[in-house]
Amino acid sequence: MPITILHGPTLSAIVGSGTVSPARFVKYIALASTVANPTGGWKVVQCIAGEQPLGISETGTPNAPTDENYGGGIATSTGSTVAKGTSGTGNAWGAGDLIGIHSLGRNTLLEIGSTITAGAALGPDAYGRGVPATADAVGAIAKQGGFSGDLIQVIVEVS
């Protein structure tokens, strides 16, 4: 089953199948065939620790950052607030949104979840942020170092 994506000058766009935060590792999932969609298809989801990434979500957001959805916390649909980066709501894309994906060989930004040095092989943590990779889950190579929460320059490099 081929992956159908829209190509732009710097990234590809594909529909999300769940919450995806900006500058995080993502993977593609196959959709089951249904009566309404007999060919199935593909969508993108945010990676978790140990999964093989196939790209990095774009750094922009579908919502303008505000005090309610960025920095000080993220307002949920129930009115409660959770810390930024732990729920994937607020400044992230949801199911059905078209998400820009940086793929193999692209230079882009990645949010990191620990201290990283330039040249390190990176894979996803539990929130899709870049951390030192296991041999089976490399998704990018760091072009610069940084600390947890930083956005750093990387090259998408899938193992």
Phi, psi and omega per residue, in radians:
M1 nan 2.047 -3.109
P2 -1.279 2.645 3.045
I3 -1.547 2.121 3.107
T4 -1.735 2.053 -3.139
I5 -2.314 2.775 3.066
L6 -1.651 2.311 -3.098
H7 -1.792 2.338 3.075
G8 -2.057 -3.094 -3.088
P9 -1.191 -0.467 -3.091
T10 -2.229 -0.208 -3.109
L11 -2.736 2.979 3.076
S12 -1.874 2.746 3.122
A13 -2.155 2.387 3.125
I14 -2.535 2.702 -3.086
V15 -1.297 2.401 3.114
G16 -1.425 2.662 3.116
S17 -2.035 0.273 -3.127
G18 3.066 -2.934 -3.111
T19 -1.329 2.246 3.090
V20 -2.305 2.109 3.114
S21 -1.481 2.768 3.117
P22 -1.111 2.563 3.023
A23 0.995 0.780 3.125
R24 -2.166 2.726 3.057
F25 -1.186 2.440 3.117
V26 -2.308 2.852 3.049
K27 -2.405 2.831 3.086
Y28 -1.687 2.521 3.033
I29 -2.166 2.508 3.100
A30 -1.437 2.457 3.093
L31 -1.712 2.485 3.115
A32 -1.231 2.598 3.057
S33 -1.230 2.433 3.087
T34 -2.338 3.018 3.082
V35 -1.075 -0.729 -3.130
A36 -1.274 -0.479 -3.104
N37 -2.378 1.361 -3.002
P38 -1.155 -0.342 -3.126
T39 -1.647 -0.007 -3.106
G40 1.266 -2.078 3.114
G41 2.298 -2.875 -3.085
W42 -2.375 2.580 2.988
K43 -2.405 2.988 -3.113
V44 -2.004 2.483 3.058
V45 -2.336 2.758 3.101
Q46 -1.290 2.389 3.121
C47 -1.251 2.756 2.947
I48 -2.096 3.039 -3.072
A49 -0.922 2.342 3.074
G50 1.503 -0.208 3.135
E51 -1.435 2.616 3.121
Q52 -1.414 1.971 3.099
P53 -1.315 2.653 3.057
L54 -2.058 0.049 3.118
G55 3.047 -3.034 -3.140
I56 -2.309 2.318 3.135
S57 -1.170 2.650 -3.122
E58 -1.103 2.837 -3.073
T59 -1.497 -0.293 3.096
G60 -1.249 2.995 3.099
T61 -2.269 2.706 3.112
P62 -1.338 -0.278 -3.113
N63 -2.101 2.457 3.062
A64 -1.144 2.330 3.123
P65 -1.108 2.358 3.072
T66 -2.401 3.027 3.069
D67 -1.055 -0.494 -3.098
E68 -1.363 -0.497 -3.046
N69 -2.154 0.179 -3.132
Y70 -2.702 2.493 3.034
G71 1.394 -1.359 -3.068
G72 -1.328 -0.149 -3.111
G73 2.498 2.970 -3.089
I74 -2.103 2.183 3.100
A75 -1.358 2.296 3.116
T76 -1.672 3.011 -3.122
S77 -1.152 -0.328 3.127
T78 -1.577 -0.040 3.117
G79 1.636 -0.124 3.100
S80 -1.414 2.906 3.141
T81 -2.138 2.372 3.091
V82 -2.144 2.805 -3.128
A83 -1.143 2.526 3.098
K84 -0.985 2.358 3.047
G85 1.514 -0.003 -3.121
T86 -1.865 -0.287 -3.112
S87 -2.034 -0.382 -3.112
G88 1.349 0.298 3.088
T89 -1.883 -3.099 3.106
G90 1.387 -1.643 -3.074
N91 -1.628 0.352 -3.124
A92 -1.955 2.941 3.057
W93 -1.502 2.667 3.103
G94 -2.000 3.131 3.123
A95 -0.986 2.307 3.127
G96 1.617 -0.244 3.106
D97 -1.323 2.553 3.053
L98 -1.458 2.098 -3.022
I99 -2.005 2.296 3.048
G100 -1.325 2.317 -3.099
I101 -2.178 2.199 3.014
H102 -1.522 2.218 -3.076
S103 -2.040 -2.994 -3.008
L104 -0.684 2.192 3.076
G105 1.516 -0.117 -3.116
R106 -1.407 2.507 2.965
N107 -1.572 2.261 -3.129
T108 -2.742 -3.106 3.062
L109 -1.747 2.560 3.092
L110 -2.395 2.318 3.030
E111 -1.337 2.343 -3.113
I112 -1.868 2.675 -3.070
G113 -1.925 0.105 3.095
S114 -2.795 3.103 3.092
T115 -1.215 2.274 -3.065
I116 -2.231 2.513 3.031
T117 -1.898 2.672 3.113
A118 -1.003 2.420 3.130
G119 1.591 -0.131 -3.118
A120 -1.234 2.482 2.997
A121 -1.394 2.308 -3.049
L122 -2.057 2.542 3.032
G123 -2.390 3.108 -3.065
P124 -1.453 2.591 2.921
D125 -1.666 -2.917 -3.089
A126 -1.101 -0.307 -3.125
Y127 -1.965 0.211 3.137
G128 1.415 0.071 3.106
R129 -1.375 2.761 -3.131
G130 -1.358 2.281 3.046
V131 -2.437 2.896 3.096
P132 -0.909 2.296 -2.984
A133 -1.504 2.666 2.892
T134 -1.428 2.811 -3.078
A135 -1.013 -0.513 -3.066
D136 -1.626 -0.042 -3.046
A137 -2.357 0.790 3.094
V138 -1.404 2.292 3.132
G139 -2.157 -0.273 -3.117
A140 -2.865 2.822 3.029
I141 -2.038 2.231 -3.124
A142 -1.218 2.253 3.041
K143 -1.603 -0.220 3.115
Q144 -2.630 2.840 3.096
G145 -1.581 2.988 3.098
G146 -3.130 -3.094 -3.102
F147 -2.085 2.838 -3.112
S148 -0.842 2.276 -3.129
G149 1.651 -0.264 3.121
D150 -1.297 2.678 2.920
L151 -1.732 2.137 -3.131
I152 -2.107 2.747 3.068
Q153 -1.317 2.303 3.111
V154 -2.409 2.881 2.932
I155 -1.956 2.220 3.108
V156 -1.189 2.132 -3.064
E157 -2.475 1.775 -3.072
V158 -1.570 2.246 -3.140
S159 -1.430 nan nan
